[in-house]
Amino acid sequence: MALSKIDEAIQHAPTVIDSYEVAIHIHLKWMEVFLFMNKNLDGHEAGDLVAAASLADEARCMDLADRYINSESVKRMWLWQKKTAALFTKEGDQHNNLHDMQCMWYELASGESYTRQGYLGQALKKFLAVEKHYADITEDQFDFHSYCLRKMTLRAYVEMLKFQDRLHSHSYFHKAAAGAIRCYLQLYDSPLNSPAEEEDHTLKTHQKKKMKKQRKAERAKKEADEKNEESSASGTSKSGKRHVKPVDPDPYGERLLKTEDPLSEATKYLKLLLKNSPDSLETHLLSFEVNMRKQKILLAFQAVKQLLRLDAEYPDSHRCLIKFFHKVGSMPAPATDAEKLVWSVLEAERPSISQFQEKTLSEANEIFLCKHQDSLMHRVVVAEMLYILDPTKKLEAVKLIEDSSNIVELTNAALGPIMTWKLKDCIAVHQLLEKVLVDQDAALRWKVRCAEYFPYSTYFEGSRSSAVNNLFNNQEGKTPVNGDTSDPEISQSTIPIISN
């Protein structure tokens, strides 16, 4: 209904950019970015990223001097993993220009896009670039100390000190640190050990691009050389020395991928999150994942306790709780004094957990299900834990998921029934059925079912999505589905200059 109304508005006044912006948000409104360990997905509740990107680009072309519309278009293109345009950067190396301007929202969107595509080296470069911005902000404060004392601007000085105290609690830093930790976890779970794997990864990142776009690269190089020769006179200082821009020795992040201990690198950023974002569920979820891989039992248990403190009924809190004690139960008996001390702490703390009042893990899992019968994600977590605790109950776990019902949350005479399921949750369920429970038939049945609930979703190939309607037939001759593309050039963060 919302789409039909905004279409009427666009037909009535096709040159009003605000109408296109509303249409963009309708296509993107109902879904938030879904990033889950080793299952990185992205999209919005309507699920039609292609249509949203098309509308954003159409609105951008209406007013090429509007920075806000250009930024919105870039964001939507990143979600669709499409080429983006930079209208307000200097000609030449746009990536360095954006880095010098500390355009962190762009670097975060770029890093998340690279992560979804599996380019972990380039994703790490973007996330660590954001981290470097905050390090630069911390260093820049020292110029402000003497200035404030000299000018006696004590109120501004106190505000600056407070700002520095909470600097790393900013949402951009949290996203960058969390993204870097996830990349390091993926790198730890799937290391590039063999020379063949490293060669394949290198081929994936830049060799294919060079093979397909060699002529284009040579032409761009010639143009860049000509511009450098023209600007050589203006690039000299008063002393006659030329300002030479530093060359990035690792443009594809290959050195970052060759780190010997990814978990130690992840721990550095995890400590900052624990210090500056202690009330975030995501912080303690990452802490649990890192410390379980490092075999730091007490630190992982501390993360579980923090999750229970923040929200004991949260699905991931229950998942971490069951996985932790299932892992501890499968470990061999303690042999050293240190191990015995750890086990004594766990035995003393377990009775204090309300979920385990003289109950087994399976009983606690069933009680959790009884409390949240009508919630899709709670049922999914219970099914996943049922399979982990007893792999022979795979069919029972699948049935538990498929028996979930998309109940009506609210009935309104004007709006009609409103369902409770969200697209990001349904995508997560599909990934679980396909990759964890490894039941392709169940995954297909789930996809067909969700295509009816989300007809605009390109992931489920809904009947009204761009995957079916092929809205972008005039670009590259085919429409990427689920954000995937067969052309590596499309997936790269190429930023062609578009002039007025």
Summary of the structure (lengths in Angstrom):
residues: 500
radius of gyration: 25.8
end to end distance: 35.9
largest distance: 80.2
contacts: 1468
relative contact order: 0.10
helix: 65%
strand: 3%
